[in-house]
Amino acid sequence: MTVAQDITLAAQVRSDFPILHQEVNGSPLVYFDNAATSQKPQAVLDVLNHYYQHDNANVHRGIHALSARATESYEGARDKVAAFVGAASRDEIVFTRNASEAINLVAYSWAMNTLQPGDEILLSVMEHHSNLVPWQLAAQRTGAVLKFVGLNDTQGFNLEEFHQLISDKTKLVAVNHVSNTLGCINPVAEIVETAHRHGAKVLIDACQSVPHMAVNVQELGCDWLVASGHKMCAPTGIGFLYGRLDLLQAMPPFLGGGEMIADVFLDHSTYAELPHKFEAGTPAIAEAIALGAAVDYLTNIGMDRIAAYEHDLTAYLFRQLNQIPEVTIYGPQPETDGSGRASLASFTVEGVHAQDLSTLLDQSGVAIRSGHHCTQPLHRLLDINSTARASLYFYNTTDEIDRFIAALKDTISFFGSIFEED
């Protein structure tokens, strides 16, 4: 199915997103910063408001009607997330503030209590800081050794090098499913299978995959998987950790306090059953419920349909960008049908700093990201200090790509004229 054949997708959903229908600096908004955070449909906003207007009460702790309704909705959201990613049990889903907290949970609860001096943690050079810094801390505290898989000749995950680096010393492999900078879709199923053959555990950072494609943790076979709600049409302040039930049962609590306990004495405590053992204190109740609503919204559209539509948007975007000689795009090129990579493009423009580029595009109502995208080591490896990044979602259109490309060309011409004057 092509973009032209499926124009109904964007046409059907754009009216669901109030924020998209505005002007910025006198031009219609083109929001191409979806890898940083997605916009929220009215259905999610309505659920968020409904909780505060009708059901606002703490969960699990009260027998009155409001608390019962809040608890039912909160735990119902857990069921929805579990089904969305194919978890075997609802108890394998732990709500966190975001993916960063979920990774830290595994680092502090599992890694720092398991790893020994000389054990190896295998990462890639393309990891987001959130999937790098916690493992640096774990290595410093345990004496474990960090190793890194580099890039292949298309600036994707170097699977050959991965096979060379992994060994029986490897105790953990932590990699992203989709790079937020390079856009490559990494072979995580093969990574997991290989790691398990060597007795290593695997954590998948799925922040850039779960919102855009069907992801099933049982098919991937991973031990842990993390995602952030705000990248998948839910509010900020909510994310989740999937963990294999046996692993979560063996892991000690990450944070102590209310809600995560069974019984508390002055000198010791016993802990609640999963998943509450890892959810200390009052949780982000409204945000979790709204995450459930976002899962409903995405499920009703269909993740396969979203992926197919975004493939076509990606193919169209790259065709346009590849025609601009001043533009250098990082990461693998998509297949002709747009598959094989995420719907984002990180790029540089010859002679123009990414921040200046982003600033001028904003004057035309085009919102893109500039900077290192929380991948400073990768940018150093590529010998660039920053990139511009245009990242799309299923509510974007080819018309918006055309407006982005026109604004980009105008910006390049503007800087070119300045250089000519100089």
KOLMI-686324 format. One line per field, with one value per residue (C-alpha): z, y, x. Coordinates in Angstrom, 1 decimal. Layout:
N
Z = (Z | ...)
Y = (Y | ...)
X = (X | ...)
This chain:
422
Z = (0.0 | -1.0 | 0.6 | -2.2 | -1.6 | 2.1 | 2.4 | 4.5 | 7.5 | 8.0 | 6.9 | 9.4 | 12.4 | 12.0 | 13.4 | 16.6 | 17.4 | 18.5 | 18.7 | 15.0 | 13.9 | 14.7 | 13.1 | 14.2 | 13.1 | 10.7 | 8.9 | 9.5 | 12.0 | 10.5 | 13.5 | 12.6 | 16.2 | 16.9 | 18.0 | 20.9 | 21.8 | 20.0 | 20.1 | 22.0 | 20.5 | 22.0 | 23.2 | 25.4 | 26.6 | 27.5 | 29.6 | 31.4 | 32.2 | 33.1 | 35.8 | 37.5 | 37.1 | 38.2 | 39.6 | 41.3 | 44.3 | 45.3 | 44.0 | 45.9 | 49.3 | 49.6 | 49.5 | 48.5 | 45.0 | 43.6 | 44.7 | 43.4 | 40.0 | 39.9 | 40.8 | 38.1 | 35.4 | 36.5 | 36.6 | 33.4 | 31.7 | 32.8 | 31.1 | 27.9 | 27.9 | 28.5 | 25.6 | 23.4 | 23.7 | 24.1 | 27.7 | 29.1 | 32.3 | 33.4 | 36.3 | 33.8 | 33.3 | 35.7 | 35.4 | 35.6 | 35.0 | 31.6 | 29.8 | 31.6 | 35.0 | 33.7 | 32.6 | 35.9 | 37.7 | 35.9 | 36.4 | 40.2 | 41.0 | 38.8 | 37.5 | 40.7 | 42.6 | 40.0 | 38.1 | 39.2 | 38.4 | 34.8 | 33.7 | 30.4 | 29.4 | 25.6 | 24.2 | 20.9 | 20.0 | 18.9 | 22.3 | 23.8 | 26.9 | 28.9 | 27.7 | 28.4 | 31.6 | 33.9 | 32.6 | 33.2 | 36.8 | 37.1 | 35.7 | 38.1 | 41.1 | 40.2 | 38.3 | 35.1 | 31.7 | 29.0 | 25.4 | 22.3 | 19.0 | 16.2 | 12.9 | 9.6 | 6.2 | 6.0 | 9.5 | 11.0 | 13.7 | 13.0 | 13.5 | 12.5 | 15.2 | 17.7 | 17.1 | 17.5 | 20.8 | 22.6 | 24.8 | 27.8 | 29.9 | 28.5 | 31.2 | 29.6 | 26.2 | 26.1 | 22.7 | 21.1 | 18.8 | 16.6 | 16.7 | 17.5 | 15.4 | 12.6 | 12.2 | 11.7 | 12.8 | 14.6 | 14.4 | 18.0 | 17.6 | 16.4 | 19.0 | 21.7 | 20.4 | 20.2 | 23.7 | 25.3 | 23.7 | 25.7 | 28.9 | 28.7 | 29.5 | 27.0 | 27.6 | 24.6 | 24.4 | 22.4 | 22.7 | 18.9 | 17.9 | 20.1 | 18.9 | 15.2 | 14.7 | 16.2 | 18.9 | 20.7 | 23.6 | 23.4 | 19.7 | 20.4 | 23.4 | 25.3 | 29.1 | 29.6 | 27.3 | 28.0 | 26.4 | 27.2 | 26.9 | 25.7 | 22.4 | 21.7 | 22.1 | 25.9 | 28.4 | 29.8 | 33.1 | 32.3 | 30.8 | 31.4 | 32.0 | 30.6 | 32.4 | 32.4 | 35.4 | 36.9 | 36.6 | 38.2 | 41.0 | 41.8 | 41.6 | 44.9 | 45.1 | 43.4 | 45.5 | 49.0 | 50.5 | 50.4 | 48.1 | 47.5 | 50.9 | 52.4 | 56.1 | 57.7 | 61.1 | 62.7 | 61.7 | 58.5 | 55.8 | 53.5 | 50.0 | 47.8 | 45.0 | 41.4 | 39.9 | 42.9 | 44.4 | 41.9 | 42.2 | 45.3 | 46.4 | 44.7 | 41.0 | 38.0 | 38.1 | 35.5 | 33.2 | 33.4 | 32.6 | 29.7 | 28.5 | 28.4 | 26.3 | 23.9 | 23.6 | 22.7 | 20.1 | 18.4 | 18.5 | 16.9 | 14.0 | 13.8 | 14.2 | 10.9 | 9.2 | 11.0 | 10.0 | 6.3 | 6.1 | 7.7 | 5.3 | 2.5 | 4.2 | 4.8 | 1.1 | 0.1 | 2.6 | 1.5 | -2.2 | -1.5 | 0.8 | -1.5 | -4.3 | -2.2 | -2.8 | 0.4 | 2.6 | 4.2 | 5.8 | 8.5 | 8.9 | 6.3 | 3.3 | 3.3 | 0.8 | -2.2 | -0.4 | 2.6 | 4.8 | 6.6 | 8.7 | 10.9 | 9.7 | 10.7 | 9.1 | 10.9 | 8.5 | 8.2 | 5.6 | 4.3 | 5.7 | 8.0 | 11.7 | 12.7 | 15.4 | 12.8 | 10.4 | 13.1 | 14.1 | 10.6 | 9.8 | 12.9 | 11.4 | 8.6 | 11.2 | 10.7 | 14.0 | 13.8 | 16.4 | 16.4 | 18.6 | 19.5 | 20.3 | 23.5 | 21.4 | 22.0 | 21.6 | 18.2 | 17.0 | 18.0 | 16.1 | 13.0 | 13.6 | 13.8 | 16.7 | 15.9 | 13.4 | 12.4 | 12.7 | 11.0 | 12.6 | 11.4 | 12.8 | 11.3 | 11.4 | 9.2 | 5.4 | 2.2 | 1.9 | 5.2 | 3.8 | 0.7 | 3.0 | 5.0 | 1.9 | 0.5 | 3.8 | 3.9 | 0.4 | 1.2 | 4.3 | 2.3 | -0.3 | 2.4 | 3.9 | 0.4 | -0.4 | 2.9 | 2.0 | -1.5 | -0.1 | 2.3)
Y = (0.0 | 3.4 | 6.8 | 7.7 | 4.6 | 5.2 | 8.9 | 8.1 | 7.2 | 10.7 | 12.2 | 10.1 | 10.8 | 14.4 | 15.8 | 13.7 | 15.9 | 19.4 | 20.7 | 20.1 | 22.6 | 25.8 | 28.3 | 28.9 | 32.2 | 32.7 | 29.3 | 26.1 | 23.9 | 21.0 | 18.9 | 16.7 | 16.1 | 12.9 | 11.0 | 13.4 | 13.2 | 12.5 | 14.5 | 13.4 | 12.5 | 14.0 | 10.5 | 10.4 | 14.0 | 13.2 | 10.1 | 12.2 | 14.9 | 12.4 | 10.9 | 14.2 | 15.3 | 12.1 | 9.5 | 11.3 | 9.1 | 7.1 | 3.5 | 0.2 | 1.9 | 2.7 | 0.9 | 3.9 | 4.2 | 6.7 | 4.7 | 1.5 | 3.2 | 4.6 | 1.3 | -0.6 | 1.9 | 1.9 | -1.9 | -2.1 | 0.0 | -2.6 | -5.3 | -3.2 | -2.6 | -6.3 | -7.3 | -4.6 | -6.0 | -9.7 | -10.2 | -13.6 | -12.1 | -8.7 | -9.0 | -8.7 | -5.0 | -2.4 | 1.2 | 3.7 | 7.4 | 6.8 | 4.4 | 5.9 | 5.0 | 1.5 | 1.0 | 2.3 | -0.1 | -3.1 | -1.6 | -1.0 | -4.0 | -6.7 | -5.6 | -4.1 | -7.2 | -9.7 | -8.6 | -9.5 | -8.0 | -9.0 | -9.7 | -7.9 | -5.6 | -5.4 | -2.2 | -0.4 | 2.9 | 4.2 | 3.9 | 6.8 | 8.1 | 6.5 | 3.1 | 4.0 | 6.0 | 3.4 | 0.7 | 2.9 | 3.3 | -0.4 | -1.1 | 1.3 | -0.2 | -3.9 | -4.0 | -5.1 | -4.2 | -2.3 | -3.3 | -1.6 | -2.9 | -0.4 | 0.5 | -1.4 | 0.2 | 1.5 | 3.0 | 0.4 | -2.2 | -4.2 | -7.7 | -9.3 | -7.4 | -8.3 | -12.0 | -11.4 | -9.4 | -11.6 | -14.4 | -16.4 | -13.4 | -11.4 | -11.2 | -8.4 | -7.1 | -3.8 | -2.4 | -0.2 | -1.7 | 1.4 | 4.1 | 7.5 | 9.1 | 6.7 | 5.3 | 1.8 | -1.2 | -3.5 | -7.3 | -7.8 | -11.2 | -12.5 | -10.5 | -12.1 | -15.6 | -15.3 | -13.7 | -16.4 | -19.0 | -17.4 | -17.2 | -13.5 | -11.5 | -8.9 | -5.6 | -3.9 | -0.1 | 0.0 | 3.7 | 4.2 | 0.9 | 0.3 | 3.5 | 2.6 | -1.1 | -4.3 | -5.5 | -8.8 | -9.6 | -13.3 | -13.4 | -11.3 | -13.5 | -10.6 | -10.5 | -6.9 | -4.2 | -0.6 | 2.1 | 5.7 | 6.6 | 10.1 | 8.8 | 6.7 | 9.2 | 9.1 | 11.8 | 12.5 | 11.0 | 7.4 | 4.5 | 0.8 | -2.0 | -5.5 | -8.2 | -11.9 | -13.0 | -15.2 | -12.4 | -9.8 | -12.2 | -12.7 | -9.0 | -6.9 | -3.7 | -0.6 | 2.0 | 1.7 | 3.3 | 2.9 | 0.5 | -1.8 | -3.4 | -6.4 | -5.8 | -3.2 | -3.5 | -1.1 | -3.1 | -4.8 | -5.1 | -7.7 | -6.8 | -6.9 | -9.3 | -8.3 | -5.8 | -3.7 | -4.5 | -2.1 | 0.7 | 2.6 | 5.5 | 7.0 | 6.2 | 8.4 | 7.3 | 9.5 | 9.2 | 5.4 | 5.4 | 7.7 | 5.3 | 2.6 | 4.9 | 5.6 | 1.8 | 1.5 | 4.3 | 2.7 | -0.7 | 0.5 | 2.0 | -1.1 | -1.2 | -2.9 | -0.2 | 2.5 | 0.8 | 0.5 | 4.1 | 5.3 | 3.2 | 5.2 | 8.5 | 7.5 | 6.6 | 10.0 | 11.9 | 10.3 | 10.8 | 14.5 | 14.9 | 12.9 | 15.4 | 18.2 | 18.1 | 20.0 | 17.5 | 14.5 | 11.9 | 9.5 | 5.9 | 3.3 | 4.4 | 2.8 | 0.2 | 1.5 | 0.9 | 2.8 | -0.2 | -1.2 | 1.9 | 4.2 | 7.3 | 9.8 | 11.4 | 12.9 | 15.1 | 17.9 | 20.7 | 21.8 | 25.2 | 25.5 | 24.6 | 22.3 | 24.8 | 27.7 | 25.4 | 24.4 | 28.1 | 29.3 | 26.3 | 27.2 | 30.7 | 28.8 | 26.8 | 23.6 | 21.9 | 19.7 | 18.8 | 19.8 | 18.7 | 15.4 | 13.7 | 12.2 | 10.3 | 12.2 | 9.2 | 8.4 | 12.0 | 12.0 | 8.7 | 10.3 | 13.4 | 15.8 | 17.9 | 17.9 | 17.0 | 18.1 | 15.5 | 15.3 | 12.5 | 11.5 | 9.8 | 8.4 | 11.8 | 13.4 | 13.8 | 14.1 | 17.7 | 18.5 | 16.8 | 19.1 | 22.2 | 21.0 | 20.5 | 23.9 | 25.6 | 23.6 | 24.7 | 28.3 | 28.1 | 26.7 | 29.4 | 32.1 | 30.9 | 30.5 | 34.1 | 35.2 | 33.3 | 34.8 | 38.3 | 37.5)
X = (0.0 | 1.4 | 0.9 | -1.4 | -3.5 | -3.6 | -4.2 | -7.1 | -4.8 | -3.5 | -6.8 | -8.6 | -6.4 | -5.2 | -8.4 | -7.8 | -4.7 | -5.7 | -2.1 | -1.5 | -4.1 | -2.2 | 0.1 | 3.7 | 5.3 | 2.5 | 2.7 | 0.8 | 2.7 | 4.8 | 5.7 | 8.7 | 10.1 | 8.3 | 11.4 | 11.7 | 8.0 | 4.8 | 1.6 | -1.5 | -4.9 | -8.1 | -9.1 | -6.0 | -6.5 | -10.1 | -9.2 | -6.6 | -9.2 | -11.8 | -9.7 | -9.1 | -12.7 | -14.4 | -12.1 | -9.2 | -8.2 | -5.2 | -5.0 | -4.9 | -5.4 | -9.0 | -12.3 | -14.5 | -15.9 | -13.4 | -10.4 | -12.0 | -12.6 | -9.0 | -7.5 | -9.6 | -8.5 | -4.8 | -4.6 | -6.6 | -3.9 | -1.3 | -3.4 | -3.5 | 0.3 | 0.9 | -1.2 | 0.3 | 3.8 | 2.8 | 3.9 | 3.0 | 1.7 | 0.4 | 2.9 | 5.7 | 4.8 | 6.2 | 5.1 | 8.0 | 8.3 | 10.0 | 12.4 | 15.3 | 14.0 | 13.2 | 16.8 | 18.0 | 15.8 | 17.4 | 20.9 | 20.5 | 18.4 | 19.9 | 23.3 | 24.7 | 23.6 | 24.7 | 27.8 | 31.3 | 34.7 | 35.7 | 32.1 | 31.3 | 28.5 | 28.1 | 26.5 | 26.6 | 28.2 | 24.7 | 23.0 | 21.0 | 22.6 | 19.9 | 21.1 | 24.7 | 25.1 | 23.4 | 25.7 | 28.7 | 27.6 | 27.0 | 30.5 | 32.1 | 30.4 | 30.9 | 34.2 | 32.4 | 33.9 | 32.1 | 32.5 | 30.9 | 29.7 | 30.6 | 28.9 | 29.0 | 29.6 | 26.1 | 26.2 | 24.0 | 24.6 | 27.8 | 26.4 | 29.7 | 31.6 | 28.9 | 29.5 | 33.3 | 32.9 | 30.4 | 31.8 | 31.0 | 32.3 | 29.3 | 26.6 | 24.5 | 23.7 | 21.8 | 20.9 | 18.3 | 15.8 | 15.8 | 18.5 | 17.1 | 19.8 | 20.7 | 17.2 | 18.5 | 16.3 | 18.7 | 18.5 | 17.4 | 16.0 | 19.3 | 21.1 | 18.9 | 19.4 | 23.2 | 23.4 | 21.4 | 23.6 | 26.5 | 24.4 | 23.9 | 20.8 | 19.4 | 17.7 | 16.1 | 15.5 | 12.3 | 11.5 | 11.7 | 10.1 | 7.1 | 5.3 | 5.9 | 5.7 | 4.3 | 6.7 | 6.2 | 8.6 | 8.0 | 8.9 | 12.0 | 12.9 | 14.4 | 14.8 | 13.8 | 12.3 | 11.7 | 9.6 | 8.4 | 4.7 | 5.2 | 6.7 | 3.6 | 0.7 | 0.6 | 1.5 | 5.0 | 5.9 | 4.9 | 6.8 | 7.1 | 9.5 | 8.8 | 10.7 | 10.6 | 8.6 | 11.4 | 13.9 | 11.6 | 10.8 | 14.5 | 15.4 | 15.3 | 13.3 | 14.8 | 13.0 | 11.6 | 8.5 | 4.8 | 3.0 | 5.9 | 5.7 | 3.8 | 4.6 | 6.8 | 8.5 | 10.9 | 14.0 | 12.9 | 10.2 | 8.8 | 7.8 | 4.7 | 4.2 | 5.0 | 4.7 | 4.0 | 7.4 | 8.9 | 6.3 | 7.1 | 4.9 | 1.9 | 2.3 | 1.5 | -2.1 | -3.6 | -0.7 | -0.8 | -4.5 | -3.9 | -1.1 | -3.8 | -5.9 | -3.0 | -2.5 | -6.2 | -5.8 | -2.8 | -4.3 | -7.5 | -5.5 | -3.3 | 0.4 | 1.0 | -1.0 | 1.0 | 4.3 | 3.3 | 2.2 | 5.4 | 7.5 | 5.9 | 6.5 | 10.1 | 10.6 | 9.1 | 11.2 | 14.5 | 13.7 | 13.4 | 16.4 | 18.6 | 18.0 | 19.6 | 23.4 | 24.3 | 22.6 | 24.3 | 22.1 | 23.4 | 22.4 | 21.3 | 19.2 | 15.7 | 14.7 | 12.8 | 9.5 | 10.7 | 11.2 | 14.4 | 14.7 | 12.7 | 10.8 | 13.4 | 16.4 | 19.4 | 21.4 | 23.8 | 23.9 | 27.2 | 28.2 | 25.2 | 25.1 | 22.3 | 21.0 | 20.9 | 19.1 | 16.5 | 16.0 | 15.3 | 13.0 | 11.0 | 10.4 | 8.6 | 6.5 | 8.6 | 9.6 | 12.7 | 15.4 | 19.0 | 21.9 | 23.4 | 20.1 | 21.5 | 24.1 | 27.2 | 29.6 | 28.0 | 28.4 | 32.1 | 32.5 | 31.0 | 33.2 | 30.3 | 29.2 | 25.5 | 22.9 | 19.4 | 16.7 | 13.3 | 11.3 | 7.8 | 4.7 | 1.6 | -0.3 | 2.3 | 1.7 | 3.6 | 2.3 | 4.2 | 7.3 | 7.0 | 6.7 | 9.7 | 11.8 | 10.8 | 11.7 | 15.0 | 15.9 | 15.1 | 17.3 | 20.2 | 19.8 | 19.7 | 23.0 | 24.5 | 23.7 | 25.4 | 28.5 | 28.5 | 28.4 | 31.2)
